[in-house]
Amino acid sequence: MPSDYVGPPGDYNMTYPGDGESEAYCQMMMSSPNPPPVDQLPWFCICHHCKGSYGPKGDQGDRGLPGIPGSPGRRGMTGSRGQPGFVGRSGIKGQKGDEGLKGERGVEGFLGPKGARGFKGDKGDRGGEGLPGDQGPKGDDGLCPESCEATQGPPGPQGLSGAAGSRGMPGLTGSTGAKGPKGDTGTMGTPGTPGSVGEKGDQGAKGACDCQDGQPGGQGQKGDQGVQGDQGQTGSVGQKGSLGEKGDLGPMGIMGPPGPCMPIIQSAFSVGLTESFPPPSTPVVFSQVFYNVQGHYDPTTGIYTAPINGTYIFSYHLTVFKRVLKVGIFHNFQPVVKTTSTIELGTTAHELILHLNRGDRVWLMVKDDTTNGMHAGGEMASTFSGFLLHPDRCDMALSRDSPPPVPTGTYVWGNGTSSTVAPTTGN
């Protein structure tokens, strides 16, 4: 029997297993303690032992009467999973079915929520002129008044304004009016400027001498002051006198009051580092100048010199790379602030306000070679900046001494050790 044989009606989608599998399955069912009756055995268990050839298929018999329902059998053991059957060929596409009838109307659904208010529509066109209406009914007859005297009725509504009339012709020229009364007297004007002094007259002729000794006259009045004479010529320079002896030194005078405020000046700088890991125990040289118009910072030594007594602001932003960085701001060889950055790739920054006298010097310095991670590169910058915030006021005590000399000495980092610093020349 072929392996793709389909069983009789009722065993839908059931394929006939191979000879070895069917024999083992049927043998297992027949050797069970409660074997199933013959009518409940699979058809291939019955036909498996049939001998002889198969005849042609007979006609389908009449449907028999329904039998008495049997008692439910015990649930059999789950058989082994059979081999998958072959996939059949695709059937021919069937013809399109007839169009179905229209279904009945469904139940009316729930009323939906009220929609949003729509936009205002455009103004419609003006409608055509309507036909005249029918004439109204005749009114009632009026009553005759008690007296025939006319009575004034209430004023009617104001009529529409008429069109503007054309412009009238110009009127005739009127006659000349009578002469008006005399006006009031005006105010008196300002006095004029005085005239210039006249020229001096010529001297009169000398009178004739017919003199006689008369009695002395009385004292005359004091005459007017005469005209100033011309300046005389400068006299010759006299001879130089001999040099006198030097006088004794006088006592020191009392200190005078404070002078005017120191002149308002500007001072600022901003510089950058060009070489990484600068040497310790010496000012760090920031040789890249961004701003140093006044020249108070020396790019060859890394030292800033205060030009005036006042308040100053200093700041630095340094890149740390590969090492720990310990750096400090020094004021005349004394560390003012010190910072330590333990990050081997990052930045450190600080800002400080100091009061400096004229000639004081400020710079940056690293502690030693092992804690010198200050770095500079194309993508990593280290900068040092400062500027004068404002000079001292007049009421503050100012130094009357000359600027101090270039400082020399040692600096103490703060951990009990000191390093000697060579003299450095500022600007």
Secondary structure, DSSP 8 states (H G I E B T S, - for coil): --TT-B-STT-TT-B---HHHHHHHHHHHHTSSS---GGGS-HHHHHTT--S---------------------------------------------------------------------------------------------SS-S--------------------------------------------------------------------------------------------------------------S-------EEEEE--SSS--SSS-----EEEE-TT--EETTTTEEE--SSEEEEEEEEEEEESS-EEEEEEETTEEEEEEEE--SEEEEEEEEEEEE-TT-EEEEEE--STT--EE--SS---EEEEEEEEE--TTS----S-------EEEE-SSS-EEEE------
